Amino acid sequence: MTEESAQTLPGLLLGWARRRPEGIALREKKRGVWHELTWSDYARGVRNVAWRLHELGVREGDHVAILSENRTEWVFVDLAAQALGARSVGVYQTNPPDDVAYVLSHCGAKVLFCEDQEQVDKAVAVRERTPTVEHVIVFERRGTTRYGDERLMAWDDFCAGDEASDEWFDTVVRSRDPAQPTMIVYTSGTTGQPKGAMLSARNVVEVSRKFAPQIGAGEHDQILSYLPLCHVAEKIFTIFIPLACGATVHFGESIETVRDDLREVSPTIFLGVPRIWEKMHASVTLKMKDSSWLKRTIFETWTRRGREIAGRRVAGTMTPMDRVAWQIGDKLLYRPLQERLGLRNCRIPVTGAAPISEELIWWFHAVGIPIVEGFGQTESGGVSHVNPIEKPKIGTVGKPLPTVECRLADDGEILVRGPIVFEGYLHQEEATRSTVDAEGWLHTGDIGSIDADGFLSITGRKKEIIITAGGKNLSPEKIENALKLSPYIREAVAIGDRRKFVSALVQIDGAAVGDWATRRQITYTSFSDLSGKPEVRQLIEDEIKDANETLARVEQVRAFRLFAKELHQDDGELTATQKVRRRAIMESYDALIEEMY
């Protein structure tokens, strides 16, 4: 592998294909059977997709969009586009047609890859608004032959024909300029339309090479790909890290089979966004509520003891008695629980992409799943900080990656500088200038603090900090995360800016609360009916009281209302990454909010 080719992700792939041609790079489950691809297969797949795209007229600077769940074809297309100097563009497969049209028209996509008929329906529906799309390639042909759209082509037909030569592909990869944008990652758009962040090959290779060693990733590691590849966080774990260290990536059958896939794969590296960790915690908590007295006693005793031992382990003060006690707890609780969650072999469990409750991290440490928290955003290549695996400082997001600088602005905003900082927003020069200043500092929009050892703590989003009528600055995320520790609360929106006290809008977890109601013979006909039950309101009130005990007095929730419906992306209430659009909620539920005051 030449120095030139090593400066891009396709170049890193070629390096592994030469060093470990028969090593397993990718595994994919189809119809219940796992299929394996070697590094040589991986490189061949990317090379041939690049050749087919070249034949379709894709050139440097063009945009190639992917509208699909995670699968091997996703990464083939992504890396093939990069190899040609084009830019890959992920589109969330949960996006409604209008959102799909926005992304495709904004970037001017030339080729669109769709997973199946459901996604093709969207492409056909928005054809008039996406005139730049010349070809639509469908991974799964079933049901897509009825359209009569000349742009459509099946994946098998697209791939058919003579293979490209190794020499051609090597030449193409070596000719790439690592400073040029290689992918467009659209931000979640919590405050407006998503912005297309341009990441260069230099950005993503820097993240790959610096982050993988920081968490101790290596050739023997196993990773499950399941979060949307449109999001830079999943790209890091599915593409960046494996190409930096040689780890094996597993693609499950679908997003619905993640739980089973997790138990089958038993990954050694696992990325969970806070909602994933919250759901795991909730499922265990609810199961224990229905268990026998003996099981509940074992669970409560050994999670409490595990929390004490975890605190000393993180501090480096474990005693011989702690080690003996941990072995007993491992037999009674920790091992079976870890195996049930599919995380028994996970030595690098990571959380990121959104704020998480400190207490939730400690709970996982208490059961032998030592989550470490990191920090980053799309504009910093996905990650700029991470806690050390062996000795994390819980409550912080860790220290900067090597070559990354971090400081605080006068108002406490976190600023980041280094080779991971993105190349700007596509077609939005003014937004770029307001995000990266003349000295190269990325203004993250987050407020934080840095301790004497260089560990960064996040206070909250600059635009979302609550300033009470009494002048106190509060983090809505901290309050919301405390509430969401309850297995009965799915979403919470803390309110209190310029108000005398903090209140919250709460969405119940329909499945958990529904099960709770059924066991108490409380009948209901719909989510709205369930949310309106006085017994459910009392349940949530009790859960909020418990959460308030973990919060400072000024942070405590003194009034709440329940959403009568589930929040949904199609209604503009959630982003594609399922983050709450706070501004939209405030506008839509203004009357409900005023009612609390």
Salt bridges, closest charged atoms under 4 A:
GLU28 OE1 - LYS30 NZ 3.93
GLU36 OE2 - ARG27 NE 3.34
ASP41 OD1 - ARG44 NH1 3.00
GLU55 OE1 - ARG52 NH1 2.87
GLU60 OE1 - ARG176 NH2 3.20
ASP62 OD2 - LYS110 NZ 3.49
GLU73 OE1 - ARG71 NE 2.84
ASP78 OD2 - LYS235 NZ 2.62
ASP98 OD1 - ARG129 NH1 3.07
GLU115 OE2 - ARG71 NH1 3.27
ASP121 OD1 - ARG146 NH2 3.66
GLU140 OE2 - ARG71 NH1 2.96
GLU140 OE1 - ARG142 NH2 3.25
ASP149 OD1 - ARG127 NH1 2.97
ASP149 OD2 - ARG151 NH2 2.99
GLU150 OE2 - ARG127 NH2 2.44
ASP157 OD2 - ARG141 NH2 3.39
GLU163 OE1 - ARG47 NH2 3.29
ASP166 OD1 - ARG47 NH1 2.38
ASP170 OD2 - ARG18 NH2 2.86
GLU206 OE2 - LYS210 NZ 3.17
GLU219 OE1 - ARG20 NE 3.73
ASP221 OD2 - ARG347 NH2 2.54
ASP260 OD1 - ARG263 NH2 2.89
ASP261 OD1 - LYS29 NZ 3.82
GLU264 OE2 - LYS29 NZ 2.61
GLU278 OE1 - ARG275 NH1 3.33
ASP290 OD1 - ARG519 NH1 3.30
GLU308 OE1 - ARG305 NE 3.92
ASP322 OD2 - ARG312 NE 2.82
ASP330 OD1 - ARG344 NH1 2.96
GLU339 OE2 - ARG335 NH1 3.67
GLU405 OE2 - ARG417 NE 3.06
ASP411 OD2 - LYS462 NZ 2.76
GLU413 OE1 - HIS443 ND1 3.64
GLU413 OE1 - LYS462 NZ 3.18
GLU429 OE1 - ARG433 NH1 3.94
ASP437 OD2 - HIS443 NE2 3.04
ASP446 OD2 - ARG461 NH1 3.17
ASP451 OD2 - LYS393 NZ 2.96
ASP453 OD2 - LYS393 NZ 2.95
GLU464 OE1 - ARG582 NE 3.52
GLU480 OE2 - ARG582 NH2 2.93
GLU491 OE1 - LYS484 NZ 3.99
ASP509 OD2 - ARG275 NH2 3.67
ASP515 OD2 - ARG519 NE 3.04
ASP529 OD1 - LYS533 NZ 3.75
GLU541 OE2 - LYS545 NZ 3.77
GLU555 OE2 - LYS478 NZ 3.23
ASP570 OD2 - HIS568 ND1 3.89
ASP571 OD2 - LYS565 NZ 3.10
GLU573 OE1 - LYS565 NZ 2.74
GLU594 OE2 - ARG499 NH2 2.75
GLU595 OE2 - ARG561 NE 2.80
